[in-house]
Amino acid sequence: MFKQALLTTALATAITTQAAPLTLEVFNHGEAAIFPVASVLVTGDKDAVLIDAQFSRAEAQKLVDKIKASGKQLITIYISWDDPDYYFGLD
C-alpha cells in the first residue's frame, strides 16, 4: 500500500513539474462595448481555452483574430453564466 501511494505521488509530482505554465489574458472592451463582458483566454504550449465570449459579434471577432494570431488551437469555450452577454457573440 505504501509503495503504491509513494509511486502515485512521485508520478503526480513528475507530471505536474513537466506541465507548461498557463497564461491568462483578460479581454474587456469596456465602455466601447454594448455590455462590458470580460473574456479570459487561457493558453498553454499548443492549446487555448476561452472562458466567456463577448456579447456582440464585433467584439467576439476581435477575440477570434487574437486566437488565430497566437497559433494556438482553441479546444474549449466555457460559458460561465447563462446570460446572453456571455455568449451571443458565438454565432
N, C-alpha and C positions, 0 to 999 in steps of 0.2 A: 504494500500500500504506500509506504513512504517513498519507495523508488519511483512509483508511478506519479505521485504528486511532485516529486523533485523533477522528473523528466518533463511533466506538463508545464511546470513553472519555468524551467530552462527554455523550453520551446517557445512559450509565450513571450518570454523576455527577448529571445533572439528575433522573433518576428516583429516585435514592437520596435526594437532598435534598428531593424532593417528598413522599416517603413519610412517613406519620404515624408517630409513635413508638408502639411497642408497650408494653403494660402487662402485667406478670406478677403474678398473685395466687396465692399458695400456700394450699391448704386442707389441713389435717391436724387431724383431730378428736381426736388424741392418745389418752390413756388411756380416754376415753369411748367410743372405737370398738372394735369387735371386733379389727380389725387396723389399726394406725395408718398407713394409706397416705397419702402426700402426692399431692394432685392439683394441677396448675398450670393456671390459666386464663390464656390469652394473648389479649389483646384489642387491637384496633385501633379505627379510627373506627366501623366498622359491623359487623365480624365478630369471632367468637371461635373459638378452638381450645382444646379440653380435652386435656391430657396426663394420662393415667391417671384412671380413675374410682375410685370407692370400693368397698369390699367389700360393705357392707350397703346395702340399698335405702333405709333411712332417711338414711344419710349422703349417698348419691347424690341423693336428693330435695332435700337442702339445697343441693347444687350446682345442680340444675335450677332451683330457686327463685331462686338468685343470678343465674344466667344470664338467666332471664326478666326479672328486675327491672332488669338492665342495659340491656335493649332491644337487645342485640347478637344477631346471627344466628349460632348455632353451626353452623359449616361442617365441622368435622372433630373426631373423637375419636381420639386417638392413644394406643394402649396400648403402653407401653414394655417390658413384661415379660409372659411368658405364664403368670404365676401368677394364680390366681383372685382374690387380694387386690386386684388392679389392675382387674378388670372385672366382678365378679359383681353389682355394683350396677346394671349396664346391662341390666336386663330389660325 
